[in-house]
Amino acid sequence: MAGKSTGGKVASTAGRTLGNANASALQRSLAGSALAQAGTAKVTGKAMEAKASAALKNANASAVTKQLAGSVTSQSIKKR
C-alpha cells in the first residue's frame, strides 16, 4: 500500500478541474482519481498509473495536469 492520500491543495484543484467545462478528458480523469483517493488509503490502479505517468512525461502538459498526475502517481503501488 502507498499509505498516502490526496492532500487538501490537490483535492481543491481536482474539484475545480471537475467543475471546469474547459478541462480536458485527461484532466477530468486524473482529477476524479485524485478525489477518489482523498482521505483514504486507496491506491492508483495500473491503467490510471500509466495515464498519469504519460502525462508527467508530456512536455506540453499543463501545470494542472502535471499536479494531478503527480498526486495520482505518488499513490500508486511502488513495485509496479
DSSP file (Angstrom, degrees, kcal/mol; ACC not computed):
  #  RESIDUE AA STRUCTURE BP1 BP2  ACC     N-H-->O    O-->H-N    N-H-->O    O-->H-N    TCO  KAPPA ALPHA  PHI   PSI    X-CA   Y-CA   Z-CA
    1    1 A M              0   0    0      0, 0.0    75,-0.1     0, 0.0    41,-0.1   0.000 360.0 360.0 360.0 147.4    0.0    0.0    0.0
    2    2 A A        -     0   0    0     73,-0.3     3,-0.1    39,-0.3    74,-0.1   0.842 360.0-149.3 -74.8 -34.8    1.1    3.5   -0.7
    3    3 A G        +     0   0    0     38,-0.3     2,-0.3     1,-0.3    39,-0.1   0.648  58.8 107.4  75.0  14.1    0.0    4.9    2.6
    4    4 A K        -     0   0    0     38,-0.2     2,-0.3    37,-0.1    -1,-0.3  -0.807  47.4-165.6-119.1 160.9   -0.7    8.3    1.1
    5    5 A S        -     0   0    0     -2,-0.3    33,-0.2    -3,-0.1     2,-0.1  -0.960  40.1 -79.3-140.1 162.6   -3.9   10.2    0.3
    6    6 A T  B     -a   38   0A   0     31,-0.5    33,-0.5    28,-0.3    34,-0.0  -0.393  50.8-130.3 -62.8 129.8   -4.6   13.3   -1.8
    7    7 A G     >  -     0   0    0     -2,-0.1     4,-2.6    31,-0.1     5,-0.2  -0.258  22.9-101.7 -77.9 169.0   -3.8   16.4    0.1
    8    8 A G  H  > S+     0   0    0      1,-0.2     4,-2.3     2,-0.2     5,-0.2   0.868 118.4  51.8 -59.7 -42.1   -6.1   19.4    0.5
    9    9 A K  H  > S+     0   0    0      2,-0.2     4,-2.1     1,-0.2    -1,-0.2   0.928 114.5  42.3 -64.3 -44.9   -4.4   21.6   -2.1
   10   10 A V  H  > S+     0   0    0      2,-0.2     4,-2.8     1,-0.2    -2,-0.2   0.886 112.7  53.8 -69.8 -38.2   -4.6   18.9   -4.8
   11   11 A A  H  X S+     0   0    0     -4,-2.6     4,-2.3     2,-0.2    -2,-0.2   0.894 109.1  49.3 -62.5 -38.9   -8.1   17.9   -3.8
   12   12 A S  H  X S+     0   0    0     -4,-2.3     4,-2.3     2,-0.2    -2,-0.2   0.919 111.9  47.8 -65.0 -44.3   -9.2   21.6   -4.2
   13   13 A T  H  X S+     0   0    0     -4,-2.1     4,-2.4     1,-0.2    -2,-0.2   0.905 111.4  51.6 -61.3 -42.0   -7.5   21.7   -7.6
   14   14 A A  H  X S+     0   0    0     -4,-2.8     4,-2.4     2,-0.2    -2,-0.2   0.910 109.3  49.8 -62.9 -42.8   -9.2   18.4   -8.6
   15   15 A G  H  X S+     0   0    0     -4,-2.3     4,-1.3     1,-0.2    -1,-0.2   0.913 112.1  47.1 -62.8 -43.3  -12.6   19.8   -7.5
   16   16 A R  H  X S+     0   0    0     -4,-2.3     4,-0.5     1,-0.2    -1,-0.2   0.885 110.8  53.5 -64.5 -38.3  -12.1   23.0   -9.6
   17   17 A T  H >< S+     0   0    0     -4,-2.4     3,-1.1     1,-0.2     6,-0.3   0.919 107.1  50.1 -63.3 -44.3  -11.0   20.9  -12.5
   18   18 A L  H 3< S+     0   0    0     -4,-2.4    -1,-0.2     1,-0.3    -2,-0.2   0.810 111.9  49.2 -65.5 -28.2  -14.1   18.7  -12.4
   19   19 A G  H 3< S+     0   0    0     -4,-1.3     2,-0.7    -5,-0.2    -1,-0.3   0.508  90.2  97.5 -87.0  -4.5  -16.2   21.9  -12.4
   20   20 A N    X<  -     0   0    0     -3,-1.1     3,-1.5    -4,-0.5     8,-0.0  -0.765  59.9-159.2 -91.1 115.9  -14.4   23.5  -15.3
   21   21 A A  T 3  S+     0   0    0     -2,-0.7    -1,-0.1     1,-0.3    -4,-0.0   0.722  92.6  55.8 -65.2 -20.7  -16.2   22.9  -18.6
   22   22 A N  T 3  S+     0   0    0     -3,-0.0    -1,-0.3     2,-0.0     2,-0.1   0.436  79.6 117.6 -92.5   0.1  -13.0   23.6  -20.5
   23   23 A A    <   -     0   0    0     -3,-1.5    -6,-0.0    -6,-0.3     2,-0.0  -0.408  67.6-116.1 -68.4 143.0  -11.0   20.8  -18.7
   24   24 A S     >  -     0   0    0      1,-0.1     4,-2.4    -2,-0.1     5,-0.2  -0.255  22.8-108.8 -73.7 165.8   -9.7   18.1  -20.9
   25   25 A A  H  > S+     0   0    0      1,-0.2     4,-2.3     2,-0.2     5,-0.1   0.878 121.4  52.3 -61.8 -38.1  -10.9   14.5  -20.6
   26   26 A L  H  > S+     0   0    0      2,-0.2     4,-2.7     1,-0.2     5,-0.2   0.929 108.8  49.1 -64.5 -45.3   -7.4   13.6  -19.2
   27   27 A Q  H  > S+     0   0    0      1,-0.2     4,-2.6     2,-0.2    -2,-0.2   0.908 112.1  48.8 -61.0 -41.6   -7.6   16.3  -16.6
   28   28 A R  H  X S+     0   0    0     -4,-2.4     4,-2.6     2,-0.2    -1,-0.2   0.900 111.4  49.9 -64.9 -40.1  -11.1   15.2  -15.5
   29   29 A S  H  X S+     0   0    0     -4,-2.3     4,-2.0     2,-0.2    -2,-0.2   0.936 113.9  44.2 -63.9 -46.9   -9.9   11.6  -15.3
   30   30 A L  H  X S+     0   0    0     -4,-2.7     4,-2.7     2,-0.2    -2,-0.2   0.900 113.5  51.6 -64.4 -41.1   -6.9   12.5  -13.2
   31   31 A A  H  X S+     0   0    0     -4,-2.6     4,-2.6    -5,-0.2     5,-0.2   0.912 109.1  50.2 -63.4 -43.0   -9.0   14.8  -11.0
   32   32 A G  H  X S+     0   0    0     -4,-2.6     4,-2.1     2,-0.2    -1,-0.2   0.903 111.8  47.9 -62.0 -41.1  -11.6   12.1  -10.4
   33   33 A S  H  X S+     0   0    0     -4,-2.0     4,-1.2     2,-0.2    -2,-0.2   0.923 111.7  49.6 -65.3 -44.5   -8.9    9.6   -9.4
   34   34 A A  H  < S+     0   0    0     -4,-2.7     4,-0.5     1,-0.2     3,-0.4   0.917 112.9  46.7 -61.9 -43.5   -7.2   12.1   -7.1
   35   35 A L  H >< S+     0   0    0     -4,-2.6     3,-1.0     1,-0.2    -1,-0.2   0.871 106.8  57.6 -67.4 -36.0  -10.6   13.0   -5.4
   36   36 A A  H 3< S+     0   0    0     -4,-2.1    -1,-0.2     1,-0.2    -2,-0.2   0.786 110.0  46.0 -63.5 -25.6  -11.5    9.3   -5.0
   37   37 A Q  T >< S+     0   0    0     -4,-1.2     3,-1.7    -3,-0.4   -31,-0.5   0.481  83.2 120.4 -96.6  -3.9   -8.3    8.8   -3.1
   38   38 A A  B <  S-a    6   0A   0     -3,-1.0   -31,-0.1    -4,-0.5     3,-0.1  -0.438  89.1  -1.3 -65.0 126.7   -8.7   11.9   -0.8
   39   39 A G  T 3  S+     0   0    0    -33,-0.5    -1,-0.3     1,-0.2     2,-0.3   0.651 117.9  94.3  70.4  16.0   -8.8   10.9    2.8
   40   40 A T  S <  S-     0   0    0     -3,-1.7    -1,-0.2     2,-0.1   -34,-0.1  -0.789  78.7-124.4-129.5 173.3   -8.5    7.2    2.0
   41   41 A A        +     0   0    0     -2,-0.3   -38,-0.3    -3,-0.1   -39,-0.3   0.146  64.3 135.7-101.8  17.1   -5.8    4.5    1.8
   42   42 A K        -     0   0    0     -6,-0.2     2,-0.3    -5,-0.1   -38,-0.2  -0.290  44.1-143.6 -63.6 150.8   -6.8    3.6   -1.8
   43   43 A V        -     0   0    0    -41,-0.1    33,-0.2   -40,-0.1     2,-0.2  -0.827  22.4 -94.6-116.4 158.3   -4.1    3.2   -4.3
   44   44 A T  B     -b   76   0B   0     31,-1.8    33,-0.5    -2,-0.3     2,-0.0  -0.471  40.9-122.9 -71.1 135.4   -3.9    4.1   -8.0
   45   45 A G     >  -     0   0    0     -2,-0.2     4,-2.4    31,-0.1     5,-0.2  -0.284  25.3-105.6 -73.8 164.9   -4.8    1.3  -10.4
   46   46 A K  H  > S+     0   0    0      1,-0.2     4,-2.0     2,-0.2     5,-0.1   0.894 117.5  48.3 -60.8 -44.7   -2.5    0.2  -13.2
   47   47 A A  H  > S+     0   0    0      1,-0.2     4,-1.9     2,-0.2    -1,-0.2   0.917 114.3  45.7 -65.7 -43.3   -4.3    1.8  -16.0
   48   48 A M  H  > S+     0   0    0      1,-0.2     4,-2.7     2,-0.2     5,-0.2   0.865 109.6  55.9 -68.2 -35.3   -4.6    5.2  -14.3
   49   49 A E  H  X S+     0   0    0     -4,-2.4     4,-2.5     1,-0.2    -1,-0.2   0.906 107.3  49.4 -61.4 -41.4   -1.0    5.0  -13.2
   50   50 A A  H  X S+     0   0    0     -4,-2.0     4,-2.2     2,-0.2    -2,-0.2   0.904 111.4  49.2 -64.8 -42.0    0.0    4.6  -16.9
   51   51 A K  H  X S+     0   0    0     -4,-1.9     4,-2.1     2,-0.2    -2,-0.2   0.931 113.4  46.2 -61.0 -47.0   -2.1    7.6  -17.8
   52   52 A A  H  X S+     0   0    0     -4,-2.7     4,-2.1     1,-0.2    -2,-0.2   0.892 111.3  51.6 -65.2 -40.8   -0.6    9.7  -15.1
   53   53 A S  H  X S+     0   0    0     -4,-2.5     4,-1.6     1,-0.2    -1,-0.2   0.910 109.7  49.6 -62.7 -43.0    2.9    8.7  -16.0
   54   54 A A  H  X S+     0   0    0     -4,-2.2     4,-0.9     1,-0.2    -1,-0.2   0.888 109.4  52.5 -63.7 -38.8    2.4    9.6  -19.6
   55   55 A A  H >< S+     0   0    0     -4,-2.1     3,-0.6     1,-0.2     6,-0.3   0.896 107.6  51.4 -64.5 -40.0    1.0   13.0  -18.6
   56   56 A L  H 3< S+     0   0    0     -4,-2.1    -1,-0.2     1,-0.2    -2,-0.2   0.834 110.7  48.8 -66.0 -31.5    4.1   13.7  -16.5
   57   57 A K  H 3< S+     0   0    0     -4,-1.6     2,-0.7    -5,-0.2    -1,-0.2   0.617  88.4 100.0 -82.6 -13.0    6.4   12.8  -19.4
   58   58 A N    X<  -     0   0    0     -4,-0.9     3,-1.5    -3,-0.6     8,-0.0  -0.654  59.7-159.3 -80.5 113.7    4.5   15.0  -21.8
   59   59 A A  T 3  S+     0   0    0     -2,-0.7    -1,-0.2     1,-0.3    -4,-0.0   0.730  91.2  54.5 -64.3 -22.4    6.3   18.3  -22.2
   60   60 A N  T 3  S+     0   0    0      2,-0.0    -1,-0.3    -3,-0.0     2,-0.1   0.462  80.3 116.9 -92.0  -1.8    3.1   20.0  -23.4
   61   61 A A    <   -     0   0    0     -3,-1.5    -6,-0.0    -6,-0.3    -5,-0.0  -0.394  68.3-113.9 -68.5 143.2    1.0   19.1  -20.4
   62   62 A S     >  -     0   0    0      1,-0.1     4,-2.4    -2,-0.1     5,-0.2  -0.214  23.9-107.8 -72.3 166.1   -0.3   21.9  -18.3
   63   63 A A  H  > S+     0   0    0      1,-0.2     4,-2.4     2,-0.2     5,-0.2   0.878 121.0  52.2 -61.7 -38.9    0.8   22.6  -14.8
   64   64 A V  H  > S+     0   0    0      2,-0.2     4,-2.5     1,-0.2     5,-0.2   0.928 109.0  49.6 -64.2 -45.2   -2.7   21.5  -13.5
   65   65 A T  H  > S+     0   0    0      1,-0.2     4,-2.7     2,-0.2    -2,-0.2   0.921 113.0  46.8 -59.5 -44.6   -2.4   18.2  -15.4
   66   66 A K  H  X S+     0   0    0     -4,-2.4     4,-2.5     2,-0.2    -1,-0.2   0.875 110.6  52.3 -67.9 -36.9    1.1   17.6  -14.0
   67   67 A Q  H  X S+     0   0    0     -4,-2.4     4,-1.9     2,-0.2    -2,-0.2   0.944 114.2  42.5 -63.3 -47.1    0.0   18.4  -10.5
   68   68 A L  H  X S+     0   0    0     -4,-2.5     4,-2.4     1,-0.2    -2,-0.2   0.915 114.9  50.3 -65.5 -43.0   -2.9   16.0  -10.7
   69   69 A A  H  X S+     0   0    0     -4,-2.7     4,-2.8    -5,-0.2     5,-0.2   0.888 108.7  52.8 -63.2 -39.1   -0.8   13.3  -12.4
   70   70 A G  H  X S+     0   0    0     -4,-2.5     4,-2.2     2,-0.2    -1,-0.2   0.900 110.2  47.6 -63.2 -41.1    1.9   13.7   -9.8
   71   71 A S  H  X S+     0   0    0     -4,-1.9     4,-0.7     2,-0.2    -2,-0.2   0.932 113.8  46.6 -65.1 -45.5   -0.6   13.1   -7.0
   72   72 A V  H >< S+     0   0    0     -4,-2.4     3,-0.8     1,-0.2   -28,-0.3   0.912 113.8  48.7 -63.7 -42.9   -2.1   10.1   -8.7
   73   73 A T  H >< S+     0   0    0     -4,-2.8     3,-1.8     1,-0.2    -1,-0.2   0.875 104.5  58.8 -65.5 -37.9    1.3    8.6   -9.4
   74   74 A S  H 3< S+     0   0    0     -4,-2.2    -1,-0.2     1,-0.3    -2,-0.2   0.693 103.4  54.5 -66.8 -16.5    2.5    9.1   -5.9
   75   75 A Q  T << S+     0   0    0     -3,-0.8   -31,-1.8    -4,-0.7   -73,-0.3   0.171  88.6 107.7-102.0  16.8   -0.3    7.0   -4.6
   76   76 A S  B <  S-b   44   0B   0     -3,-1.8     2,-0.5   -33,-0.2   -31,-0.1  -0.405  85.7 -85.8 -89.2 169.7    0.5    4.0   -6.8
   77   77 A I    >   -     0   0    0    -33,-0.5     3,-1.5     1,-0.1    -1,-0.1  -0.659  37.2-145.9 -75.3 120.9    2.0    0.7   -5.8
   78   78 A K  T 3  S+     0   0    0     -2,-0.5    -1,-0.1     1,-0.3    -2,-0.0   0.719  90.8  63.3 -66.6 -23.6    5.7    1.3   -5.8
   79   79 A K  T 3         0   0    0      1,-0.2    -1,-0.3    -3,-0.0    -2,-0.0   0.645 360.0 360.0 -77.6 -14.1    6.7   -2.2   -7.0
   80   80 A R    <         0   0    0     -3,-1.5    -1,-0.2     0, 0.0    -2,-0.1   0.497 360.0 360.0 -71.2 360.0    4.9   -1.8  -10.4
